[in-house]
Amino acid sequence: MSATTAGSGPVGPVTEGAGAHGPRRARASLRAADGVRIDAAYEPGPGPVGGPVVVLAHGFTGDLDRPHVRRAAHALARHAAVVTFSFRGHGRSGGRSTVGDSEVLDLAAAVTWARSLGHSRVITLGFSMGGSVVLRHAGLHGLARLRAGATAETARGTAPGTAGPAPLAGGTAPGTNEGRTEARGGAQGAETAPEAPAVPQAPPGPGPGLVPPVAPAALPAPLSEADRLVFAGGRADRTDLVIAVSSPARWYYRGTAPMRRLHWLVTRRLGRTVGRLGFRTRIRPGDWDPVPLSPTALAPYIAPVPLLLVHGDRDPYFPLDHPRALQRAAGTHGELWIERGMGHAENATDEALLGRLWRWAERTGGGAGA
């Protein structure tokens, strides 16, 4: 069957049927808010109708049909329903990759579709580039919520509070406007129980359940077009819990050999040809203008949505200063697992670690039924 829906809804879902126990396995073509077609798939999972759903966001050069993405999806489907999708420029999706900017719209379309299937609890789980996207998506929603609250206070004649993230001088924020970066999952790693994060104690920040007010003047500007669309959108694509694995903290990172090679792939014409022919990834040429807000800039606004950061101590793309910077930005709200012997992203995430991620979600409330 086929249907056409404006905005971020399904354009032409092809399903295997739906029964009395809710939607069954499905493949759908979604439309992001800027009109780009996004290929998506749905696994119903073992839980009740309306139970939690995991929306899985892959890394750069991945897509929903890649073996490492399917392996992760199948492992998670033992616990909950799972939505996978291909970012723009990847796999069967349309458009071209912007390496972390407009991809927030692709995630928003996938989350909206997941909620339309009857799921009231959504967990966004991202790897590498996908990790940066789930952080930015949740942070933009948090920033919009706080902005709306501050505007309402002003309309009532109440001066907005000044606790929480400091006003952003000159329309920028710490960790903002450093450029674009991502890494393709490719390193193998062995996971063990999480060690205590070897990081200094972060300064007091917004704990779970506490939402610091932000004055209207604190709105980061200028927003990229994709950031503006998410910021101005509704609540249908909001997330209830965020897990970011192997995510970069900042843009333009070239401190490792794999990231220098990746920048060549993205910024050079020959590199983009290699990406298209060798990795089935179509990359948009040109620089970001304006530069989207970085994961570190938006991490303070994710609270009170629960946040888990996971990073391997043998990640060949992003060293440990990246997750530690994200944890510091999130304050006391974000939880960090540093995994001994783990490499990068999906290829380094085995079923045991995926199971631990799900148990964390259950403990935190993301695995609770509707």
MINU-362063 format. One record per residue (C-alpha): residue number from 0; x, y, z. Coordinates in pm, 1 decimal. Example, Ala and Ser with C-alpha at 12.3 -4.5 7.8 and 13.67 -1.06 7.14 Angstrom:
BEGIN
+-----+----------+----------+----------+
: num :       xx :       yy :       zz :
+-----+----------+----------+----------+
:   0 :   1230.0 :   -450.0 :    780.0 :
:   1 :   1367.0 :   -106.0 :    714.0 :
+-----+----------+----------+----------+
END
This chain:
BEGIN
+-----+----------+----------+----------+
: num :       xx :       yy :       zz :
+-----+----------+----------+----------+
:   0 :      0.0 :      0.0 :      0.0 :
:   1 :    106.4 :    357.0 :    -38.0 :
:   2 :     34.1 :    689.7 :    122.6 :
:   3 :    167.5 :   1039.2 :     86.8 :
:   4 :    210.8 :   1260.3 :    389.7 :
:   5 :    367.3 :   1603.8 :    397.6 :
:   6 :    644.5 :   1685.5 :    638.0 :
:   7 :    824.0 :   1402.0 :    815.6 :
:   8 :    566.1 :   1125.8 :    785.5 :
:   9 :    573.1 :    811.7 :    572.4 :
:  10 :    561.6 :    869.5 :    198.3 :
:  11 :    514.3 :    514.1 :     74.8 :
:  12 :    532.4 :    240.4 :    338.7 :
:  13 :    558.6 :   -118.0 :    217.9 :
:  14 :    457.3 :   -342.9 :    505.6 :
:  15 :    418.7 :   -713.3 :    565.9 :
:  16 :     83.9 :   -656.5 :    730.8 :
:  17 :    -59.3 :   -558.4 :   1065.8 :
:  18 :   -249.9 :   -777.1 :   1303.0 :
:  19 :   -440.5 :   -762.0 :   1626.5 :
:  20 :   -115.6 :   -731.4 :   1820.5 :
:  21 :      0.1 :   -416.4 :   1644.8 :
:  22 :    222.6 :   -333.1 :   1347.2 :
:  23 :    445.5 :   -601.5 :   1200.5 :
:  24 :    778.3 :   -579.7 :   1023.3 :
:  25 :    772.5 :   -290.0 :    775.7 :
:  26 :    985.0 :   -103.2 :    524.2 :
:  27 :    890.1 :    257.2 :    455.3 :
:  28 :    999.1 :    565.9 :    267.7 :
:  29 :    981.5 :    869.1 :    496.5 :
:  30 :   1009.2 :   1235.0 :    410.1 :
:  31 :   1228.5 :   1462.6 :    617.7 :
:  32 :   1112.6 :   1817.0 :    691.3 :
:  33 :   1321.3 :   1951.5 :    402.5 :
:  34 :   1169.0 :   1701.9 :    157.2 :
:  35 :   1452.9 :   1447.0 :    139.9 :
:  36 :   1333.7 :   1085.1 :    112.9 :
:  37 :   1458.3 :    858.3 :    395.2 :
:  38 :   1459.4 :    477.9 :    375.6 :
:  39 :   1346.1 :    318.4 :    703.1 :
:  40 :   1261.0 :    -23.4 :    847.1 :
:  41 :   1066.8 :   -144.3 :   1151.4 :
:  42 :   1107.7 :   -454.2 :   1369.2 :
:  43 :    815.1 :   -498.5 :   1611.2 :
:  44 :   1006.0 :   -661.0 :   1898.5 :
:  45 :    864.6 :   -887.9 :   2171.4 :
:  46 :    695.6 :   -627.8 :   2389.3 :
:  47 :    335.3 :   -514.4 :   2411.9 :
:  48 :    170.7 :   -277.3 :   2166.6 :
:  49 :    275.8 :     75.6 :   2251.4 :
:  50 :    588.3 :    -38.0 :   2434.5 :
:  51 :    927.7 :    130.3 :   2396.7 :
:  52 :   1103.1 :    156.9 :   2061.5 :
:  53 :   1471.6 :    206.7 :   1984.1 :
:  54 :   1550.5 :    435.4 :   1690.5 :
:  55 :   1898.4 :    337.3 :   1574.1 :
:  56 :   2117.1 :    596.0 :   1397.1 :
:  57 :   2416.6 :    451.3 :   1209.0 :
:  58 :   2760.3 :    600.5 :   1147.0 :
:  59 :   2903.5 :    768.1 :    837.8 :
:  60 :   2909.4 :    537.8 :    529.0 :
:  61 :   2667.0 :    297.3 :    698.3 :
:  62 :   2304.6 :    230.5 :    605.5 :
:  63 :   2020.4 :     23.0 :    742.8 :
:  64 :   2113.0 :   -279.4 :    527.0 :
:  65 :   2478.5 :   -296.5 :    632.5 :
:  66 :   2558.2 :   -618.2 :    825.0 :
:  67 :   2683.0 :   -436.7 :   1136.2 :
:  68 :   2366.0 :   -225.6 :   1150.6 :
:  69 :   2140.2 :   -528.5 :   1101.4 :
:  70 :   2331.2 :   -717.9 :   1371.2 :
:  71 :   2275.6 :   -437.9 :   1622.2 :
:  72 :   1909.2 :   -404.9 :   1523.3 :
:  73 :   1844.5 :   -778.4 :   1560.4 :
:  74 :   2012.6 :   -785.4 :   1902.4 :
:  75 :   1803.1 :   -493.0 :   2026.8 :
:  76 :   1482.4 :   -640.1 :   1878.4 :
:  77 :   1503.2 :   -915.7 :   2141.1 :
:  78 :   1415.0 :   -646.9 :   2394.5 :
:  79 :   1207.3 :   -383.0 :   2214.6 :
:  80 :   1076.6 :   -265.3 :   1881.7 :
:  81 :   1348.0 :   -115.5 :   1660.7 :
:  82 :   1340.6 :    144.7 :   1385.1 :
:  83 :   1646.6 :    164.0 :   1160.3 :
:  84 :   1693.7 :    411.1 :    877.3 :
:  85 :   1955.9 :    527.9 :    629.8 :
:  86 :   2076.3 :    883.8 :    664.8 :
:  87 :   2052.5 :   1104.3 :    356.4 :
:  88 :   2314.8 :   1018.6 :     97.5 :
:  89 :   2342.8 :    664.1 :    233.0 :
:  90 :   2191.4 :    342.8 :     98.5 :
:  91 :   1846.9 :    384.8 :    -58.8 :
:  92 :   1782.4 :    726.5 :     95.5 :
:  93 :   1780.2 :   1035.2 :   -122.5 :
:  94 :   1985.1 :   1350.6 :    -96.0 :
:  95 :   2349.7 :   1389.3 :     -4.1 :
:  96 :   2524.5 :   1352.2 :    328.4 :
:  97 :   2599.7 :   1670.4 :    522.3 :
:  98 :   2800.6 :   1470.0 :    778.8 :
:  99 :   2596.3 :   1561.1 :   1085.3 :
: 100 :   2404.4 :   1880.7 :   1003.0 :
: 101 :   2081.5 :   1806.8 :    811.9 :
: 102 :   2086.5 :   1449.5 :    943.9 :
: 103 :   1893.3 :   1572.4 :   1249.5 :
: 104 :   1592.7 :   1599.0 :   1015.0 :
: 105 :   1633.6 :   1234.6 :    911.3 :
: 106 :   1632.8 :   1126.5 :   1276.1 :
: 107 :   1329.4 :   1345.3 :   1344.1 :
: 108 :   1141.0 :   1172.7 :   1060.4 :
: 109 :   1229.9 :    829.1 :   1198.5 :
: 110 :   1120.6 :    921.5 :   1552.3 :
: 111 :    793.2 :   1065.0 :   1421.1 :
: 112 :    727.9 :    741.6 :   1229.9 :
: 113 :    803.8 :    534.0 :   1539.9 :
: 114 :    548.7 :    730.6 :   1742.0 :
: 115 :    291.9 :    697.7 :   1461.6 :
: 116 :    320.4 :    319.1 :   1499.8 :
: 117 :    186.4 :    350.4 :   1854.6 :
: 118 :    505.7 :    378.6 :   2060.7 :
: 119 :    494.4 :    639.9 :   2334.0 :
: 120 :    850.7 :    584.7 :   2462.7 :
: 121 :   1136.1 :    647.2 :   2217.0 :
: 122 :   1503.0 :    573.7 :   2280.7 :
: 123 :   1745.6 :    725.5 :   2031.1 :
: 124 :   2070.9 :    528.5 :   2000.0 :
: 125 :   2343.1 :    665.7 :   1772.8 :
: 126 :   2688.2 :    546.4 :   1668.8 :
: 127 :   2968.5 :    787.1 :   1569.8 :
: 128 :   2805.3 :   1038.3 :   1331.6 :
: 129 :   2472.1 :    897.4 :   1447.1 :
: 130 :   2583.6 :    962.2 :   1804.9 :
: 131 :   2644.6 :   1328.1 :   1728.1 :
: 132 :   2304.0 :   1343.9 :   1559.5 :
: 133 :   2109.0 :   1199.8 :   1855.0 :
: 134 :   2288.3 :   1444.1 :   2087.8 :
: 135 :   2215.4 :   1742.2 :   1865.3 :
: 136 :   1853.3 :   1635.7 :   1809.7 :
: 137 :   1783.3 :   1603.7 :   2183.6 :
: 138 :   1971.8 :   1924.4 :   2262.9 :
: 139 :   1777.9 :   2124.7 :   2004.3 :
: 140 :   1449.8 :   2001.7 :   2151.2 :
: 141 :   1569.5 :   2090.5 :   2500.3 :
: 142 :   1679.4 :   2434.3 :   2387.5 :
: 143 :   1342.7 :   2492.0 :   2219.4 :
: 144 :   1159.4 :   2383.0 :   2535.0 :
: 145 :   1362.3 :   2616.1 :   2754.3 :
: 146 :   1329.2 :   2900.7 :   2507.7 :
: 147 :    951.0 :   2856.3 :   2503.2 :
: 148 :    940.6 :   2855.1 :   2883.0 :
: 149 :   1149.6 :   3169.9 :   2905.9 :
: 150 :    933.0 :   3341.7 :   2645.0 :
: 151 :    621.0 :   3246.1 :   2841.9 :
: 152 :    773.2 :   3389.1 :   3159.5 :
: 153 :    849.8 :   3713.2 :   2978.3 :
: 154 :    495.5 :   3730.7 :   2844.6 :
: 155 :    364.5 :   3691.8 :   3201.1 :
: 156 :    590.7 :   3973.3 :   3314.1 :
: 157 :    821.5 :   3740.8 :   3510.5 :
: 158 :   1193.8 :   3784.3 :   3458.8 :
: 159 :   1343.1 :   3459.4 :   3331.2 :
: 160 :   1596.5 :   3293.1 :   3557.4 :
: 161 :   1965.4 :   3284.6 :   3477.5 :
: 162 :   2061.0 :   2943.9 :   3616.4 :
: 163 :   2186.5 :   2669.2 :   3387.9 :
: 164 :   2383.7 :   2723.0 :   3065.2 :
: 165 :   2525.7 :   3072.5 :   3050.4 :
: 166 :   2406.4 :   3320.6 :   2786.6 :
: 167 :   2598.2 :   3275.2 :   2465.3 :
: 168 :   2804.5 :   3581.3 :   2390.5 :
: 169 :   2806.6 :   3689.4 :   2029.3 :
: 170 :   2547.3 :   3428.7 :   1935.2 :
: 171 :   2789.5 :   3139.1 :   1984.2 :
: 172 :   2847.1 :   2870.3 :   2242.3 :
: 173 :   3145.1 :   2677.3 :   2373.9 :
: 174 :   3221.9 :   2399.2 :   2130.7 :
: 175 :   3034.9 :   2569.9 :   1848.1 :
: 176 :   3150.8 :   2663.6 :   1498.7 :
: 177 :   3445.1 :   2427.5 :   1469.8 :
: 178 :   3338.9 :   2257.8 :   1142.4 :
: 179 :   3222.7 :   1907.3 :   1051.7 :
: 180 :   3350.4 :   1562.4 :   1130.5 :
: 181 :   3248.3 :   1196.8 :   1150.1 :
: 182 :   3399.5 :    852.3 :   1142.3 :
: 183 :   3298.8 :    527.3 :    980.9 :
: 184 :   3268.5 :    229.5 :   1217.1 :
: 185 :   3557.1 :     -0.3 :   1134.0 :
: 186 :   3755.1 :   -105.3 :   1438.2 :
: 187 :   3693.1 :   -421.9 :   1631.8 :
: 188 :   3704.5 :   -417.4 :   2008.6 :
: 189 :   3626.7 :   -632.6 :   2309.9 :
: 190 :   3390.5 :   -494.9 :   2571.0 :
: 191 :   3401.0 :   -541.6 :   2946.0 :
: 192 :   3200.0 :   -401.6 :   3232.9 :
: 193 :   3212.7 :    -22.8 :   3240.1 :
: 194 :   3493.9 :    123.9 :   3444.0 :
: 195 :   3441.5 :    431.2 :   3655.3 :
: 196 :   3494.0 :    732.5 :   3430.1 :
: 197 :   3847.7 :    862.2 :   3481.8 :
: 198 :   3742.0 :   1224.0 :   3454.5 :
: 199 :   3742.5 :   1517.0 :   3694.5 :
: 200 :   3415.9 :   1584.2 :   3866.2 :
: 201 :   3206.0 :   1808.6 :   3648.3 :
: 202 :   3083.7 :   2134.9 :   3796.5 :
: 203 :   2731.0 :   2120.9 :   3931.3 :
: 204 :   2478.3 :   2121.1 :   3650.9 :
: 205 :   2114.6 :   2043.4 :   3588.2 :
: 206 :   2046.5 :   1707.3 :   3750.4 :
: 207 :   1780.2 :   1467.4 :   3626.2 :
: 208 :   1438.8 :   1625.2 :   3646.1 :
: 209 :   1573.0 :   1978.8 :   3681.1 :
: 210 :   1526.7 :   2215.7 :   3388.0 :
: 211 :   1730.1 :   2537.1 :   3418.1 :
: 212 :   1559.8 :   2842.1 :   3266.8 :
: 213 :   1734.7 :   3014.3 :   2978.1 :
: 214 :   1677.3 :   3377.0 :   2890.4 :
: 215 :   1550.4 :   3447.1 :   2538.0 :
: 216 :   1877.7 :   3626.4 :   2460.7 :
: 217 :   2061.2 :   3295.7 :   2512.7 :
: 218 :   1935.4 :   3148.6 :   2183.2 :
: 219 :   2241.0 :   3036.9 :   1983.5 :
: 220 :   2254.8 :   3218.1 :   1650.6 :
: 221 :   2276.6 :   3180.9 :   1366.1 :
: 222 :   2110.9 :   2839.7 :   1349.8 :
: 223 :   2169.1 :   2622.7 :   1044.8 :
: 224 :   1858.2 :   2556.9 :    836.3 :
: 225 :   1828.5 :   2202.6 :    973.8 :
: 226 :   1876.1 :   2320.8 :   1332.4 :
: 227 :   1610.6 :   2586.3 :   1276.4 :
: 228 :   1360.5 :   2328.9 :   1144.6 :
: 229 :   1410.2 :   2099.5 :   1444.9 :
: 230 :   1408.2 :   2393.5 :   1686.9 :
: 231 :   1083.8 :   2528.4 :   1540.8 :
: 232 :    915.5 :   2187.9 :   1505.1 :
: 233 :    662.0 :   2025.8 :   1733.6 :
: 234 :    694.3 :   1749.6 :   1990.6 :
: 235 :    610.9 :   1453.3 :   1766.9 :
: 236 :    979.8 :   1379.7 :   1711.9 :
: 237 :   1097.9 :   1429.2 :   2069.2 :
: 238 :   1303.5 :   1155.8 :   2236.1 :
: 239 :   1266.6 :   1014.7 :   2587.4 :
: 240 :   1619.2 :    878.0 :   2633.1 :
: 241 :   1950.9 :    929.0 :   2450.7 :
: 242 :   2246.8 :    692.1 :   2408.4 :
: 243 :   2550.4 :    809.1 :   2207.7 :
: 244 :   2826.4 :    558.5 :   2127.3 :
: 245 :   3165.9 :    673.8 :   1991.5 :
: 246 :   3037.6 :   1025.0 :   1927.4 :
: 247 :   3262.3 :   1319.1 :   1844.1 :
: 248 :   3232.6 :   1615.7 :   2077.2 :
: 249 :   3339.7 :   1887.3 :   1836.0 :
: 250 :   3372.9 :   1958.2 :   1465.0 :
: 251 :   3683.8 :   1970.5 :   1245.8 :
: 252 :   3877.0 :   1716.3 :   1450.5 :
: 253 :   4187.1 :   1595.2 :   1260.9 :
: 254 :   4394.9 :   1460.3 :   1547.7 :
: 255 :   4402.3 :   1097.5 :   1431.2 :
: 256 :   4502.9 :    938.8 :   1100.6 :
: 257 :   4153.2 :    791.8 :   1036.4 :
: 258 :   3997.9 :   1137.5 :   1080.8 :
: 259 :   4250.3 :   1297.1 :    847.5 :
: 260 :   4158.0 :   1037.4 :    585.4 :
: 261 :   3790.2 :   1103.3 :    646.5 :
: 262 :   3834.9 :   1476.3 :    598.4 :
: 263 :   4001.1 :   1403.5 :    265.5 :
: 264 :   3699.2 :   1188.9 :    172.9 :
: 265 :   3457.4 :   1470.7 :    258.2 :
: 266 :   3641.2 :   1781.4 :    142.1 :
: 267 :   3811.2 :   1673.5 :   -181.6 :
: 268 :   3637.8 :   1600.6 :   -511.4 :
: 269 :   3832.4 :   1276.2 :   -557.0 :
: 270 :   3751.2 :   1180.5 :   -200.7 :
: 271 :   3378.3 :   1227.9 :   -258.6 :
: 272 :   3406.3 :   1013.4 :   -572.2 :
: 273 :   3569.9 :    741.1 :   -362.9 :
: 274 :   3289.9 :    779.7 :   -108.3 :
: 275 :   3023.9 :    738.0 :   -374.6 :
: 276 :   3182.2 :    445.6 :   -558.6 :
: 277 :   3361.9 :    270.6 :   -274.6 :
: 278 :   3132.8 :    332.5 :     22.2 :
: 279 :   2793.7 :    395.9 :   -143.6 :
: 280 :   2785.6 :    735.4 :     26.7 :
: 281 :   2695.6 :   1051.8 :   -162.3 :
: 282 :   2848.2 :   1357.5 :      5.6 :
: 283 :   2740.9 :   1716.0 :    -48.1 :
: 284 :   3030.5 :   1940.2 :   -156.7 :
: 285 :   3103.9 :   2271.6 :      8.5 :
: 286 :   3139.4 :   2397.9 :    363.5 :
: 287 :   2871.1 :   2437.6 :    625.0 :
: 288 :   2719.2 :   2786.6 :    620.7 :
: 289 :   2630.7 :   2854.2 :    891.3 :
: 290 :   2807.0 :   2590.8 :   1098.4 :
: 291 :   2555.8 :   2380.2 :   1297.1 :
: 292 :   2570.9 :   2374.7 :   1674.0 :
: 293 :   2813.7 :   2106.3 :   1790.4 :
: 294 :   2727.5 :   1815.6 :   2023.5 :
: 295 :   2918.7 :   1985.9 :   2305.6 :
: 296 :   2727.9 :   2312.9 :   2255.8 :
: 297 :   2392.4 :   2134.3 :   2280.1 :
: 298 :   2472.9 :   1876.4 :   2550.8 :
: 299 :   2380.2 :   2114.9 :   2838.5 :
: 300 :   2023.9 :   2137.8 :   2704.5 :
: 301 :   1947.3 :   1763.8 :   2687.3 :
: 302 :   1841.8 :   1745.3 :   3055.1 :
: 303 :   1607.6 :   1622.7 :   3192.2 :
: 304 :   1608.4 :   1356.6 :   2917.2 :
: 305 :   1837.1 :   1075.9 :   3043.0 :
: 306 :   2174.1 :   1064.8 :   2865.0 :
: 307 :   2434.6 :    786.4 :   2837.1 :
: 308 :   2770.8 :    833.8 :   2664.8 :
: 309 :   2970.2 :    522.4 :   2567.8 :
: 310 :   3325.1 :    529.1 :   2430.7 :
: 311 :   3602.2 :    276.7 :   2377.7 :
: 312 :   3949.6 :    340.1 :   2517.2 :
: 313 :   4091.9 :    207.5 :   2188.5 :
: 314 :   3880.6 :    418.7 :   1957.1 :
: 315 :   4109.3 :    499.3 :   1660.3 :
: 316 :   3896.7 :    796.7 :   1548.8 :
: 317 :   3812.4 :    998.5 :   1860.1 :
: 318 :   4027.1 :    983.4 :   2176.7 :
: 319 :   3882.4 :    999.5 :   2524.0 :
: 320 :   3885.9 :   1378.5 :   2545.7 :
: 321 :   3574.2 :   1371.7 :   2324.5 :
: 322 :   3339.8 :   1180.5 :   2561.4 :
: 323 :   3488.2 :   1359.1 :   2860.1 :
: 324 :   3414.9 :   1696.4 :   2700.6 :
: 325 :   3058.0 :   1585.8 :   2635.4 :
: 326 :   3017.1 :   1471.1 :   2995.4 :
: 327 :   3151.1 :   1800.6 :   3127.1 :
: 328 :   2910.7 :   1989.2 :   2901.7 :
: 329 :   2618.0 :   1779.3 :   3025.8 :
: 330 :   2713.5 :   1849.2 :   3387.2 :
: 331 :   2590.4 :   1603.5 :   3649.0 :
: 332 :   2319.2 :   1486.0 :   3411.8 :
: 333 :   2519.9 :   1277.6 :   3163.2 :
: 334 :   2654.3 :    931.0 :   3248.5 :
: 335 :   2977.1 :    810.1 :   3084.2 :
: 336 :   3094.4 :    452.7 :   3028.5 :
: 337 :   3454.3 :    409.4 :   2914.7 :
: 338 :   3482.0 :     59.7 :   2766.9 :
: 339 :   3816.9 :   -116.2 :   2801.2 :
: 340 :   3948.3 :   -265.2 :   2477.8 :
: 341 :   3664.5 :   -127.5 :   2267.2 :
: 342 :   3725.8 :     27.8 :   1927.2 :
: 343 :   3483.3 :    240.4 :   1729.6 :
: 344 :   3104.9 :    244.2 :   1678.9 :
: 345 :   2884.3 :    -44.1 :   1559.0 :
: 346 :   3164.5 :   -275.7 :   1452.9 :
: 347 :   3309.9 :   -262.2 :   1803.8 :
: 348 :   2974.7 :   -297.3 :   1984.6 :
: 349 :   2894.2 :   -660.7 :   2054.2 :
: 350 :   2567.3 :   -813.1 :   2173.0 :
: 351 :   2679.3 :   -811.3 :   2535.5 :
: 352 :   2725.0 :   -435.2 :   2530.6 :
: 353 :   2396.4 :   -385.6 :   2346.4 :
: 354 :   2227.7 :   -589.0 :   2619.0 :
: 355 :   2382.8 :   -368.7 :   2887.6 :
: 356 :   2264.3 :    -58.4 :   2704.0 :
: 357 :   1910.2 :   -195.2 :   2707.5 :
: 358 :   1927.8 :   -279.0 :   3078.5 :
: 359 :   2046.3 :     75.9 :   3146.7 :
: 360 :   1747.4 :    204.8 :   2948.6 :
: 361 :   1513.7 :    -13.0 :   3154.6 :
: 362 :   1661.9 :    110.6 :   3482.2 :
: 363 :   1647.6 :    470.3 :   3366.8 :
: 364 :   1287.4 :    451.4 :   3254.0 :
: 365 :   1325.0 :    430.6 :   2877.4 :
: 366 :   1232.3 :     63.3 :   2884.9 :
: 367 :    910.2 :    120.8 :   3075.3 :
: 368 :    588.1 :     42.8 :   2902.6 :
: 369 :    353.3 :    313.4 :   2790.2 :
+-----+----------+----------+----------+
END
